[in-house]
Amino acid sequence: MKQVTLNHIHESLGAKMVPFAGFSMPVQYEGVNIEHETVRNGVGVFDVSHMGIFKISGPNALSLIQKVTSNDASTLVDGRAQYCYFPNEKGGVIDDIITYRVKENEYLMVVNASNIDKDWEWINKNNDINADVENLSDDYSILAIQGPKAIEAMQSITPVNLTEIKFYNFVIGEFAGINDVVISATGYTGSGGFEVYVKNKDIETVWNKVFEAGESFGIKPIGLAARDTLRLEMGYCLYGNELNDETSPLEAGLGWVTKFTKDFIASDILKAAKEEGIKNRLVGFELIGKGIPRHDYEIVDAEGNVIGKVTSGTQSPSLGKGIGMGYVPVDFAAENSQIFIRIRKNDVEAKVVKTPFYKK
């Protein structure tokens, strides 16, 4: 079991540590609901150092990225990030990732922790054009400082004007006295804030200064359980739940990051699938009856016929009701369509709703 650099701090704070993607990670400190509300209303800090970071550089960097990712990275400018995915040869999803353009011929890719080895192997397998690729995953730590008070709380420890970093943009600058920190507004919670990418040798210094700066704002450490409820309230996909090697990215609603203005792996398969039309669609739903939907619970119609499965579900801390996502046939995918979630042999009524569930 791998450990993040700040493992000893999480343990000293009384975090409940669990295995996640091969790492020992803090799942919660005080409790999921308290931590969730801290991020929605104040400022909280996640240690997401288990995530992977690849550097793609050299004159052929863009060509490799264009080949292996679904989005059009040629539209990126310095300091801009882009959500996309790696399609496999059958048109499934190897991983969903974020690509950052540092400067011409230099990019960073942030990948999911559970897929670091798989993604690294995939990029190298397809790097027949000799782009320079480097796996930085073991060298860096990542803190996600999230919530509506994050910018105000952190501005005192950086000369970078945090209010000027727009969503899916980033700056490389001084933060907490450390130079060359990537400060990125690519959060996963829907409550604002940013992430900082710091070398492992400096991360404890940064952590301590972040909590000193945020003390008067009620800053708290936040575990992965609240990260999951926060992202689900926004309707964001999680790899291993909504996405996997067999998933159609078009059915998952990722057509907006599937750009047929270029050729990429399986682009012909995905283009044909788009023209043919999808059969299922990933939807959000709210329970009308009482209960909590969970991963892999069956979705059924009014006659009790199984029509799909829940990919993610929870009792929403912000909304006080059961919410979830799952794939259903397109006939059931329209807003306000009636579906039922089978919870302990009871079919609990639900309705399809537009995401995000949580509106600011």
C-alpha positions in Angstrom: 0.0 0.0 0.0 1.5 3.3 -1.1 1.4 6.3 1.2 1.1 10.0 0.2 3.8 12.3 1.6 1.4 13.8 4.2 0.2 10.4 5.5 1.6 11.1 9.0 -0.3 14.4 9.2 -3.6 12.8 8.2 -3.1 10.1 10.9 -2.2 12.7 13.5 -5.4 14.5 12.7 -7.4 11.4 13.4 -8.4 10.7 9.8 -10.0 7.4 9.0 -7.6 5.9 6.5 -8.8 3.4 3.8 -7.2 1.7 0.8 -8.0 3.6 -2.3 -6.4 3.1 -5.8 -3.4 1.4 -4.1 -2.9 4.2 -1.6 -3.8 4.6 2.1 -6.0 7.7 1.9 -8.0 9.8 4.4 -11.7 9.0 3.8 -13.0 11.3 6.5 -11.9 13.3 9.6 -15.0 14.7 11.5 -17.7 13.2 9.3 -18.9 13.3 5.7 -21.8 15.8 6.2 -19.7 18.2 8.3 -16.9 18.1 5.7 -19.3 18.4 2.8 -20.9 21.6 4.3 -17.4 23.0 5.1 -16.6 23.0 1.4 -20.0 24.2 0.2 -20.0 27.2 2.6 -16.4 27.8 3.6 -13.1 26.3 2.7 -11.7 22.8 3.0 -8.5 21.0 1.8 -8.3 17.6 0.1 -5.0 15.8 -0.2 -5.3 14.3 -3.7 -1.6 13.4 -4.1 -2.6 9.9 -5.3 -3.5 11.4 -8.7 -1.1 10.9 -11.5 0.9 13.5 -13.4 2.5 13.0 -16.8 4.7 15.5 -18.7 4.5 15.5 -22.5 7.1 17.7 -24.2 9.2 18.2 -27.3 8.3 19.0 -30.9 5.9 16.0 -31.2 4.1 16.6 -27.9 0.9 18.0 -29.4 0.8 15.3 -32.1 0.9 12.6 -29.5 -1.8 14.3 -27.3 -4.0 14.8 -30.4 -3.7 11.1 -31.2 -4.5 9.6 -27.8 -7.1 12.1 -26.5 -10.6 12.9 -27.6 -10.6 16.7 -27.3 -8.8 19.1 -29.6 -5.7 20.2 -27.8 -4.6 22.5 -30.6 -7.1 25.0 -29.2 -5.2 25.3 -25.9 -3.1 28.3 -25.2 -0.5 28.8 -22.4 -2.1 28.6 -19.0 -5.3 26.8 -20.2 -6.5 23.4 -19.3 -8.9 21.0 -21.0 -11.0 18.1 -19.9 -10.9 15.0 -22.2 -10.5 11.2 -22.2 -8.3 8.5 -23.6 -10.5 6.3 -25.9 -9.4 2.7 -26.4 -9.3 0.9 -29.7 -13.0 -0.2 -29.3 -14.3 3.3 -28.4 -14.5 2.7 -24.7 -12.9 5.0 -22.1 -9.4 4.2 -20.7 -9.5 7.2 -18.4 -10.8 10.7 -18.2 -8.1 13.3 -17.7 -7.2 17.0 -17.8 -4.5 18.3 -20.2 -2.6 21.5 -19.3 -0.6 23.6 -21.8 2.4 25.0 -19.9 3.9 26.5 -23.0 4.5 25.6 -26.6 5.7 21.9 -26.8 5.2 21.3 -23.1 2.0 19.9 -21.5 1.0 18.2 -18.3 -1.7 15.5 -18.0 -3.4 14.7 -14.7 -4.9 11.2 -14.6 -6.9 9.2 -12.1 -4.9 7.4 -9.4 -6.3 4.0 -10.2 -5.3 4.3 -13.8 -1.7 5.6 -13.6 0.0 2.4 -14.7 -2.6 1.7 -17.4 -2.5 5.2 -18.8 1.3 5.3 -18.7 1.5 2.1 -20.7 -1.1 3.3 -23.1 0.7 6.6 -23.9 4.0 4.8 -24.4 2.4 2.1 -26.6 1.1 4.8 -28.9 4.1 7.1 -28.8 5.5 6.0 -32.2 6.4 9.7 -32.9 9.0 10.0 -30.2 7.4 12.7 -28.1 9.2 13.1 -24.7 7.1 11.6 -22.0 7.8 11.6 -18.2 5.9 10.2 -15.3 6.0 12.7 -12.5 3.4 11.0 -10.3 5.8 10.0 -7.6 7.5 13.4 -7.4 4.5 15.7 -6.8 1.8 16.2 -4.2 -1.6 17.9 -4.9 -3.8 19.8 -2.6 -7.3 20.8 -3.6 -8.3 23.9 -1.7 -12.0 24.2 -2.3 -15.0 26.3 -1.3 -16.3 29.9 -1.7 -13.9 31.3 0.8 -10.8 29.6 -0.7 -9.5 32.5 -2.7 -10.0 35.0 0.1 -8.4 32.7 2.6 -5.3 31.9 0.5 -4.6 35.3 -1.1 -2.3 36.3 1.8 0.2 33.5 1.0 0.7 34.2 -2.8 1.5 37.2 -4.9 -0.6 35.6 -7.7 -4.0 37.3 -8.0 -6.2 34.3 -7.4 -9.4 36.0 -8.5 -8.0 36.3 -12.0 -7.6 32.6 -12.5 -10.7 31.6 -14.4 -12.2 28.1 -14.5 -9.9 25.7 -16.4 -7.0 28.1 -16.3 -3.8 27.9 -14.3 -0.8 30.0 -13.3 2.7 28.8 -12.3 4.0 31.0 -9.5 4.9 31.5 -5.9 2.6 30.0 -3.3 3.2 29.6 0.4 6.8 30.7 -0.1 7.5 28.0 -2.7 8.3 28.9 -6.3 7.1 27.2 -9.4 3.8 25.9 -7.9 1.0 25.1 -10.4 -2.1 26.9 -9.2 -5.1 25.5 -11.2 -8.8 26.3 -11.1 -9.9 22.9 -12.2 -11.9 21.8 -9.1 -14.2 18.8 -8.8 -16.6 20.2 -6.2 -18.6 22.9 -7.8 -17.9 25.4 -5.0 -14.9 27.2 -6.4 -11.3 27.2 -5.3 -8.2 25.7 -6.9 -5.6 23.0 -6.7 -1.8 23.4 -6.1 0.8 21.0 -7.5 3.9 21.0 -5.3 7.0 18.9 -5.1 6.9 16.3 -2.3 9.8 18.0 -0.4 7.8 21.2 -0.1 4.3 19.9 0.5 4.4 19.8 4.4 5.5 23.5 4.4 2.7 24.3 2.0 0.1 22.4 4.1 1.1 24.2 7.3 1.0 27.6 5.7 -2.4 26.9 4.0 -3.9 26.0 7.4 -2.3 29.0 9.1 -3.7 31.3 6.4 -7.2 29.7 6.5 -7.6 29.4 10.3 -9.7 32.5 10.7 -11.9 31.3 7.8 -12.7 28.0 9.5 -10.5 25.9 7.2 -10.7 22.1 7.7 -9.1 19.0 6.2 -11.6 17.1 4.0 -11.7 13.4 3.2 -12.4 11.5 0.0 -16.0 10.6 1.1 -17.0 14.2 1.0 -15.2 14.7 -2.3 -17.5 12.0 -3.7 -20.7 13.5 -2.4 -19.6 17.0 -3.6 -18.8 15.7 -7.1 -22.0 13.7 -7.3 -24.1 16.7 -6.5 -22.5 18.4 -9.5 -23.2 15.4 -11.8 -19.5 14.9 -12.5 -18.4 11.4 -13.8 -16.1 9.3 -11.7 -13.9 6.7 -13.4 -14.9 3.2 -12.3 -18.5 4.3 -11.7 -19.8 6.2 -14.7 -16.8 5.5 -17.0 -14.9 2.4 -17.8 -13.2 0.5 -20.6 -16.6 -0.7 -21.9 -18.5 2.7 -21.6 -19.5 4.6 -24.6 -18.3 8.2 -24.0 -21.3 9.4 -26.1 -23.7 7.6 -23.9 -21.9 9.1 -20.9 -22.6 12.6 -22.2 -19.0 13.3 -23.2 -19.8 14.3 -26.8 -18.8 17.8 -25.9 -15.2 16.7 -25.5 -15.2 14.4 -28.5 -13.9 16.5 -31.4 -14.1 15.0 -34.9 -12.2 17.9 -36.4 -9.1 15.7 -36.0 -8.2 12.0 -36.2 -7.6 10.2 -32.9 -7.7 6.6 -31.7 -11.2 5.1 -32.4 -12.5 8.4 -33.8 -14.0 6.5 -36.8 -15.8 4.1 -34.4 -17.1 7.0 -32.3 -18.2 9.0 -35.3 -20.2 6.0 -36.7 -21.8 5.5 -33.3 -22.8 9.2 -33.2 -24.4 9.0 -36.6 -26.2 5.8 -35.8 -27.5 7.2 -32.5 -27.0 6.0 -28.9 -29.3 3.5 -27.2 -28.6 4.4 -23.6 -27.9 7.6 -21.8 -26.3 8.5 -18.5 -28.9 10.5 -16.5 -29.3 12.1 -13.1 -32.2 11.2 -10.9 -33.8 12.2 -7.6 -35.7 9.9 -5.4 -39.4 10.8 -4.8 -39.8 8.0 -2.2 -37.6 7.4 0.8 -34.3 5.6 0.6 -30.7 6.0 -0.5 -29.6 4.8 -3.9 -26.2 3.0 -4.0 -23.8 1.9 -6.7 -25.0 -1.1 -8.7 -28.6 -0.9 -7.4 -31.0 -1.9 -10.2 -33.1 0.7 -12.1 -36.5 -0.6 -13.1 -39.6 0.7 -15.0 -43.1 0.8 -13.6 -43.7 -2.8 -14.4 -40.6 -3.9 -12.5 -38.4 -4.6 -15.6 -34.7 -4.0 -15.1 -33.7 -1.2 -17.4 -30.3 -0.1 -15.9 -28.0 0.2 -12.9 -27.1 3.0 -10.5 -23.5 4.1 -11.2 -23.3 6.5 -8.3 -25.8 7.3 -5.5 -26.0 9.0 -2.1 -28.1 10.9 0.3 -27.3 14.5 -0.8 -26.1 16.5 2.2 -27.0 19.8 0.5 -30.4 18.7 -0.8 -31.5 16.3 1.9 -32.7 13.7 -0.6 -31.5 10.6 -2.4 -29.8 11.4 -5.7 -27.8 9.3 -8.2 -26.8 8.7 -11.7 -27.2 5.7 -14.0 -27.5 4.5 -17.6 -31.1 4.0 -18.9 -32.5 3.5 -22.4 -33.0 6.8 -24.2 -36.8 6.3 -23.9 -36.4 6.9 -20.2 -33.8 9.6 -20.4 -36.0 12.7 -20.8 -36.3 15.1 -17.9 -39.0 14.1 -15.4 -39.2 10.6 -16.8 -40.5 8.2 -14.1 -38.1 5.4 -13.0 -37.7 3.3 -9.9 -34.7 2.3 -7.9 -34.7 -1.2 -6.4 -33.7 -0.7 -2.8 -33.8 -3.9 -0.6 -36.5 -5.5 -2.9 -38.6 -2.3 -2.8 -39.0 -0.3 -6.0 -38.7 3.3 -4.9 -40.0 6.0 -7.2 -37.6 8.5 -8.7 -37.6 11.0 -11.6 -34.9 11.9 -14.1 -33.5 15.4 -13.5 -31.0 17.7 -15.2 -27.6 17.9 -13.5 -26.0 19.5 -11.6 -28.3 18.5 -8.7 -26.8 21.3 -6.6 -27.4 24.8 -7.9 -25.3 27.6 -6.3 
